[in-house]
Every structure is written in structure tokens, then in C-alpha cells.
Amino acid sequence: MIELPPGALDDHEGGLPEFEFTTNKVFAEVIHHCKKIKRPGQPGTWITDEVEKAYCRLHELGYARSAELWLDGKLAGGLYGIRMGKVFFGESMFSKITNASRYAFINYVQLLKEEGVELIDCQ
């Protein structure tokens, strides 16, 4: 379980961007961005075409979920994983702008908590 102390997300330097948070709106886009995003010091990701296709099928079946963060109507970051009962297994995340995936994760954790999720496994 992730616990953040009160004020951990306070912005002390001026306003945060006006993000919009959604879930399961563009799952295929999220996993594709996770697959293609450049990561410093890494030649690529473990997400092959076959893995991407399999997770999209798991999404169609209701197991794989995505969380998206939007800025000015454009996808800025997100994450995806598997939800099974009261457990969420985070698989990958991406950001097109600094910390967008973190904001998506923070919002998603709050939602999962409201839905009764008791354990979040993430790397």
C-alpha cells in the first residue's frame, strides 16, 4: 500500500497545470506510448507487439486497465496494469511532459482506494 504524508503533493512554487484524469478511455494508446517512449539509458521496453496485443485483449475482457492524464485535450501521460479483485498490478507508465505519469498514478491510487483495492503492486 502506498501512503503519502499530508502535504506531500503540495505545490510550493506556483500552480500545477490543469490536468484532466480519466480511466480506460484510450487503453491501446497508453500501452502503445509505454512501448514507444524513449527512456534514458534503456534501448527499449519489454513490450513487444505480441505483449501489446495480449494486453489489449485483456483490456477487452475487463482485466487490464489504464489511467490517463490529459493536458489541453492531449494525452500527457498514463499507466496501465491488471486489476484482479482487490489487487492492482501496475505494468508500465509513460510521460510526455514531466511527472504526468506520476500525477496519473496518484489520481489512480485514490480511485483504487475508493473502489476497495487493498494492494497495489508496482515497480
Salt bridges, closest charged atoms under 4 A:
ASP49 OD1 - LYS35 NZ 2.14
GLU52 OE2 - HIS32 ND1 2.92
GLU52 OE1 - LYS35 NZ 2.85
GLU60 OE1 - ARG57 NH1 3.13
GLU115 OE1 - ARG83 NH1 2.74
GLU118 OE2 - LYS86 NZ 3.45
